[in-house]
Amino acid sequence: MRTALMSRYPEPQPSLQTLNARFLARVSPEFRESIDRILELVKVLETDTERTPEQRSRDYQTIRAAAQQMSALLHQALEELEN
């Protein structure tokens, strides 16, 4: 009986504005943190000439990991919006 009623009165779909707000609330803090870290490390790599190749390699790995995290977060958020 409940299923019949539910099919007759489907739940309202969230508005685009609501979806956008959810998306921004979810990704903004994590994006901001990752972007800040990337920019910080890029600045260090550009200005610090005393860094060893090993230190530079670790910095590049950190930059890559932050970018990959941002990419994964974006894909996850977009998938959730589609559902």
Backbone as ProteinMPNN parsed JSONL, in Angstrom:
{"seq_chain_A": "MRTALMSRYPEPQPSLQTLNARFLARVSPEFRESIDRILELVKVLETDTERTPEQRSRDYQTIRAAAQQMSALLHQALEELEN", "coords_chain_A": {"N_chain_A": [[0.824, -1.185, 0.0], [1.922, 1.23, 0.864], [3.908, 1.604, -1.049], [2.379, 1.971, -3.334], [1.162, 4.392, -2.707], [3.42, 6.002, -2.543], [4.328, 5.944, -5.166], [2.324, 7.29, -6.364], [2.508, 9.797, -5.222], [5.229, 11.147, -5.615], [8.406, 11.869, -4.033], [9.402, 15.246, -3.674], [11.808, 16.606, -5.89], [15.065, 17.834, -5.186], [15.842, 21.297, -5.621], [17.782, 22.936, -8.188], [19.273, 24.951, -7.084], [19.454, 24.092, -4.426], [20.923, 21.746, -4.794], [23.297, 22.825, -5.815], [24.129, 24.295, -3.592], [24.554, 22.25, -1.724], [26.644, 20.913, -3.011], [28.683, 22.916, -3.047], [28.998, 23.339, -0.292], [30.047, 20.941, 0.456], [32.464, 20.547, -1.037], [33.962, 22.923, -0.983], [35.538, 23.578, 1.478], [37.471, 21.492, 1.485], [38.615, 21.729, -1.063], [39.669, 24.312, -0.844], [41.612, 23.96, 1.148], [43.348, 22.092, -0.098], [44.103, 23.517, -2.403], [45.362, 25.742, -1.25], [47.54, 24.458, -0.057], [48.857, 23.417, -2.325], [49.54, 25.83, -3.671], [51.216, 26.97, -1.764], [53.357, 25.123, -1.697], [54.244, 25.293, -4.354], [55.166, 27.914, -4.408], [57.312, 27.683, -2.617], [58.925, 25.912, -4.062], [59.54, 27.506, -6.239], [61.005, 29.628, -5.132], [62.926, 28.783, -3.249], [66.116, 28.038, -3.485], [67.84, 26.356, -2.238], [66.892, 23.886, -1.737], [67.099, 20.37, -1.696], [67.307, 17.855, -4.296], [65.83, 15.641, -3.383], [64.101, 16.79, -1.484], [62.638, 18.464, -3.166], [61.437, 16.537, -4.761], [59.765, 15.258, -2.889], [58.076, 17.404, -2.36], [56.869, 17.744, -4.877], [55.504, 15.316, -4.997], [53.688, 15.702, -2.915], [52.196, 17.818, -3.936], [51.07, 16.554, -6.185], [49.535, 14.568, -4.88], [47.687, 16.179, -3.505], [46.334, 17.37, -5.66], [45.244, 15.076, -6.842], [43.547, 14.282, -4.785], [41.729, 16.408, -4.789], [40.619, 16.028, -7.321], [39.399, 13.492, -7.031], [37.536, 14.094, -5.039], [35.937, 15.947, -6.378], [34.873, 14.338, -8.455], [33.427, 12.493, -6.891], [31.557, 14.178, -5.63], [30.155, 15.13, -7.871], [29.048, 12.742, -8.802], [27.297, 12.195, -6.705], [25.533, 14.307, -6.979], [24.28, 13.593, -9.333], [22.752, 11.458, -8.593]], "CA_chain_A": [[0.0, 0.0, 0.0], [2.797, 2.398, 0.952], [4.562, 1.756, -2.35], [1.394, 2.55, -4.25], [1.021, 5.806, -2.357], [4.663, 6.698, -2.879], [4.411, 6.134, -6.607], [1.31, 8.273, -6.707], [2.985, 11.086, -4.721], [6.691, 11.032, -5.506], [9.073, 12.889, -3.226], [9.862, 16.359, -4.496], [13.222, 16.605, -6.201], [15.694, 19.07, -4.732], [16.045, 22.288, -6.671], [19.162, 23.111, -8.642], [19.92, 25.809, -6.092], [19.76, 23.234, -3.285], [22.016, 20.865, -5.196], [24.509, 23.638, -5.885], [24.523, 24.624, -2.219], [25.123, 21.023, -1.146], [27.936, 20.69, -3.662], [29.651, 23.897, -2.555], [29.244, 23.098, 1.127], [30.854, 19.73, 0.596], [33.793, 20.589, -1.641], [34.703, 24.168, -0.774], [36.616, 23.533, 2.479], [38.543, 20.583, 1.082], [39.305, 22.344, -2.193], [40.442, 25.459, -0.362], [42.785, 23.425, 1.852], [44.261, 21.501, -1.076], [44.634, 24.578, -3.266], [46.316, 26.512, -0.446], [48.755, 23.635, 0.085], [49.524, 23.393, -3.627], [50.145, 27.14, -3.917], [52.317, 27.127, -0.812], [54.491, 24.319, -2.144], [54.754, 25.842, -5.611], [55.95, 29.098, -4.05], [58.569, 27.202, -2.049], [59.745, 25.355, -5.14], [59.993, 28.602, -7.103], [61.864, 30.608, -4.473], [63.969, 28.197, -2.405], [67.128, 27.406, -4.339], [68.676, 25.479, -1.422], [66.233, 22.594, -1.533], [67.748, 19.247, -2.363], [66.415, 17.145, -5.221], [64.929, 14.783, -2.618], [63.069, 17.657, -0.925], [61.793, 18.881, -4.284], [60.658, 15.36, -5.159], [58.696, 15.1, -1.889], [57.117, 18.492, -2.579], [56.085, 17.425, -6.077], [54.591, 14.236, -4.643], [52.623, 16.29, -2.106], [51.356, 18.567, -4.874], [50.321, 15.566, -6.971], [48.539, 13.943, -4.003], [46.623, 17.153, -3.249], [45.555, 17.497, -6.89], [44.474, 13.839, -6.993], [42.482, 14.322, -3.784], [40.729, 17.347, -5.293], [39.954, 15.384, -8.445], [38.525, 12.436, -6.502], [36.437, 14.75, -4.344], [35.054, 16.524, -7.39], [34.148, 13.236, -9.093], [32.47, 11.952, -5.921], [30.484, 15.154, -5.45], [29.359, 15.147, -9.082], [28.256, 11.513, -8.83], [26.209, 12.336, -5.743], [24.553, 15.224, -7.552], [23.55, 12.896, -10.388], [21.843, 10.463, -7.986]], "C_chain_A": [[0.874, 1.257, 0.0], [3.485, 2.668, -0.386], [3.616, 2.384, -3.352], [1.203, 4.029, -3.972], [2.259, 6.603, -2.744], [4.774, 6.929, -4.377], [3.403, 7.175, -7.08], [1.762, 9.683, -6.328], [4.503, 11.013, -4.539], [7.268, 12.169, -4.662], [9.54, 14.019, -4.136], [11.37, 16.299, -4.692], [13.841, 17.912, -5.708], [15.929, 20.016, -5.912], [17.519, 22.353, -7.052], [19.934, 23.963, -7.64], [20.32, 24.994, -4.862], [20.923, 22.311, -3.602], [23.335, 21.62, -5.258], [25.024, 23.968, -4.494], [25.152, 23.418, -1.539], [26.512, 20.765, -1.701], [28.99, 21.633, -3.094], [29.991, 23.671, -1.089], [30.165, 21.9, 1.329], [32.29, 19.916, 0.104], [34.609, 21.83, -1.319], [35.81, 24.062, 0.272], [37.789, 22.641, 2.053], [39.314, 21.12, -0.116], [40.203, 23.476, -1.714], [41.722, 24.981, 0.317], [43.805, 22.864, 0.863], [44.891, 22.566, -1.963], [45.657, 25.415, -2.503], [47.632, 25.762, -0.296], [49.534, 23.593, -1.225], [50.236, 24.716, -3.885], [51.332, 27.398, -2.997], [53.556, 26.363, -1.288], [55.084, 24.827, -3.456], [55.621, 27.068, -5.33], [57.306, 28.692, -3.48], [59.48, 26.69, -3.155], [60.304, 26.446, -6.05], [61.063, 29.471, -6.442], [63.022, 30.014, -3.682], [64.967, 27.427, -3.271], [68.007, 26.434, -3.563], [68.051, 24.116, -1.175], [66.95, 21.512, -2.332], [66.788, 18.618, -3.368], [65.417, 16.24, -4.5], [63.786, 15.601, -2.011], [62.101, 18.117, -2.016], [60.889, 17.731, -4.727], [59.504, 15.137, -4.184], [57.629, 16.179, -2.076], [56.247, 18.22, -3.805], [55.087, 16.307, -5.79], [53.415, 14.76, -3.811], [51.657, 17.077, -2.987], [50.483, 17.607, -5.679], [49.219, 14.929, -6.122], [47.383, 14.903, -3.72], [45.74, 17.322, -4.479], [44.699, 16.249, -7.116], [43.312, 13.803, -6.002], [41.366, 15.259, -4.246], [39.933, 16.72, -6.436], [38.973, 14.313, -7.961], [37.313, 13.04, -5.801], [35.436, 15.328, -5.334], [34.237, 15.438, -8.075], [33.083, 12.66, -8.163], [31.294, 12.907, -5.749], [29.576, 15.196, -6.681], [28.494, 13.892, -9.207], [27.067, 11.611, -7.883], [25.136, 13.283, -6.263], [23.695, 14.545, -8.615], [22.531, 11.922, -9.808], [20.687, 11.104, -7.298]], "O_chain_A": [[0.624, 2.21, -0.739], [3.625, 3.818, -0.801], [4.02, 3.243, -4.136], [1.095, 4.831, -4.9], [2.159, 7.736, -3.214], [5.252, 7.975, -4.816], [3.621, 7.855, -8.083], [1.443, 10.65, -7.02], [4.991, 10.836, -3.422], [6.71, 13.263, -4.584], [10.019, 13.772, -5.242], [12.114, 15.978, -3.765], [13.221, 18.971, -5.801], [16.18, 19.587, -7.038], [18.387, 21.879, -6.318], [21.112, 23.717, -7.384], [21.407, 25.187, -4.317], [21.81, 22.117, -2.771], [24.367, 21.12, -4.81], [26.23, 23.922, -4.249], [26.167, 23.546, -0.854], [27.44, 20.439, -0.961], [30.071, 21.194, -2.702], [31.149, 23.798, -0.692], [30.962, 21.866, 2.267], [33.23, 19.483, 0.769], [35.838, 21.787, -1.377], [36.945, 24.433, -0.027], [38.952, 22.998, 2.241], [40.535, 20.98, -0.18], [41.357, 23.583, -2.129], [42.795, 25.537, 0.084], [44.999, 23.137, 0.983], [46.089, 22.513, -2.241], [46.705, 25.76, -3.049], [48.707, 26.353, -0.394], [50.758, 23.724, -1.217], [51.404, 24.727, -4.273], [52.334, 27.98, -3.414], [54.665, 26.897, -1.281], [56.3, 24.792, -3.641], [56.678, 27.242, -5.936], [58.33, 29.286, -3.819], [60.671, 27.002, -3.18], [61.414, 26.32, -6.568], [61.939, 29.996, -7.129], [64.021, 30.7, -3.468], [64.694, 26.316, -3.724], [68.839, 25.751, -4.161], [68.628, 23.284, -0.475], [67.349, 21.716, -3.479], [65.579, 18.835, -3.288], [64.283, 16.086, -4.953], [62.636, 15.162, -2.019], [60.889, 18.153, -1.805], [59.715, 17.938, -5.031], [58.383, 14.857, -4.609], [56.433, 15.909, -1.965], [55.036, 18.439, -3.775], [53.957, 16.339, -6.278], [52.281, 14.314, -3.983], [50.443, 17.007, -2.801], [49.283, 17.837, -5.83], [48.093, 14.767, -6.592], [46.225, 14.485, -3.698], [44.519, 17.409, -4.353], [43.548, 16.36, -7.539], [42.22, 13.346, -6.339], [40.187, 14.934, -4.108], [38.713, 16.869, -6.504], [37.841, 14.247, -8.438], [36.194, 12.55, -5.954], [34.226, 15.209, -5.143], [33.03, 15.599, -8.259], [31.967, 12.374, -8.596], [30.145, 12.468, -5.725], [28.356, 15.287, -6.545], [27.352, 13.962, -9.66], [25.966, 11.168, -8.21], [23.951, 13.073, -6.008], [22.522, 14.88, -8.779], [21.545, 11.595, -10.47], [19.837, 10.41, -6.741]]}, "name": "protein", "num_of_chains": 1, "seq": "MRTALMSRYPEPQPSLQTLNARFLARVSPEFRESIDRILELVKVLETDTERTPEQRSRDYQTIRAAAQQMSALLHQALEELEN"}
